[in-house]
Amino acid sequence: MSDVFHLTLAGNRDVVAKTGTRVATEGRMLQSMARTGVQVPTVLGRVGNALFLEALPETGARATGWQSLGNTLNRLHGARGD
């Protein structure tokens, strides 16, 4: 498990920092997912056991949420690895 922190940098840029022993794997996984075209946070960098990610805006529940999730999972499961 990772600890997760919401940070506001100079210039009011919001980022998410995650710390843990598996952040390198998570960063590679997110980059692979992004190559399929699904929306995932951009990996901004990693230093040691800290992974820095784009902070995505929060959204509320939408009527189309389950359909969107299904479409995303379908796209991910149809993707071929590098």
C-alpha positions as CSV (number, residue, x, y, z in Angstrom):
1,M,0.0,0.0,0.0
2,S,1.0,3.6,-0.7
3,D,0.6,6.7,1.3
4,V,-1.0,9.4,-0.8
5,F,-0.5,13.2,-0.5
6,H,-2.1,16.1,-2.3
7,L,0.4,18.8,-2.8
8,T,0.1,22.4,-4.1
9,L,3.3,23.6,-5.7
10,A,4.5,27.1,-6.4
11,G,2.2,28.7,-9.0
12,N,-0.8,26.8,-7.5
13,R,0.0,23.6,-9.5
14,D,-1.7,20.6,-7.8
15,V,0.1,17.2,-7.9
16,V,-0.4,13.9,-6.1
17,A,2.6,12.3,-4.4
18,K,2.5,8.6,-3.6
19,T,5.2,6.8,-1.5
20,G,5.8,3.1,-1.2
21,T,7.9,0.2,-2.3
22,R,5.9,-0.4,-5.6
23,V,5.7,3.1,-7.0
24,A,8.1,2.3,-9.9
25,T,5.8,-0.5,-11.0
26,E,2.7,1.7,-10.6
27,G,4.3,4.5,-12.7
28,R,5.1,2.0,-15.5
29,M,1.6,0.6,-15.4
30,L,0.0,4.1,-15.6
31,Q,2.2,5.0,-18.6
32,S,1.2,1.7,-20.3
33,M,-2.5,2.5,-19.7
34,A,-2.1,6.0,-21.1
35,R,-0.7,4.6,-24.3
36,T,-4.1,2.9,-24.9
37,G,-5.8,6.3,-24.9
38,V,-7.7,5.9,-21.5
39,Q,-7.6,8.8,-19.1
40,V,-5.1,8.2,-16.3
41,P,-3.0,10.7,-14.4
42,T,0.2,11.7,-16.1
43,V,3.3,10.5,-14.4
44,L,5.4,13.6,-13.7
45,G,8.4,11.8,-12.2
46,R,9.7,9.5,-9.5
47,V,12.4,10.0,-6.9
48,G,13.3,7.0,-4.9
49,N,10.1,5.6,-3.3
50,A,8.0,8.7,-4.3
51,L,5.9,8.9,-7.4
52,F,4.5,12.3,-8.6
53,L,1.3,12.4,-10.6
54,E,-0.9,14.9,-12.3
55,A,-3.8,15.7,-10.0
56,L,-7.0,15.0,-11.9
57,P,-10.1,17.1,-11.0
58,E,-12.7,15.4,-8.8
59,T,-16.0,14.6,-10.5
60,G,-19.2,13.6,-9.0
61,A,-21.2,10.5,-9.9
62,R,-22.8,10.7,-13.3
63,A,-25.5,8.6,-14.9
64,T,-23.0,7.6,-17.6
65,G,-20.3,6.6,-15.1
66,W,-20.8,2.8,-15.3
67,Q,-20.9,2.9,-19.1
68,S,-17.7,5.0,-19.2
69,L,-16.0,2.5,-16.8
70,G,-17.1,-0.4,-18.9
71,N,-15.7,1.3,-22.1
72,T,-12.4,2.0,-20.3
73,L,-12.0,-1.6,-19.1
74,N,-12.9,-2.9,-22.6
75,R,-10.2,-0.7,-24.1
76,L,-7.6,-1.8,-21.5
77,H,-8.4,-5.5,-21.9
78,G,-8.2,-5.2,-25.7
79,A,-4.7,-3.6,-25.6
80,R,-1.6,-5.5,-26.6
81,G,1.6,-5.1,-24.5
82,D,4.8,-3.5,-25.8
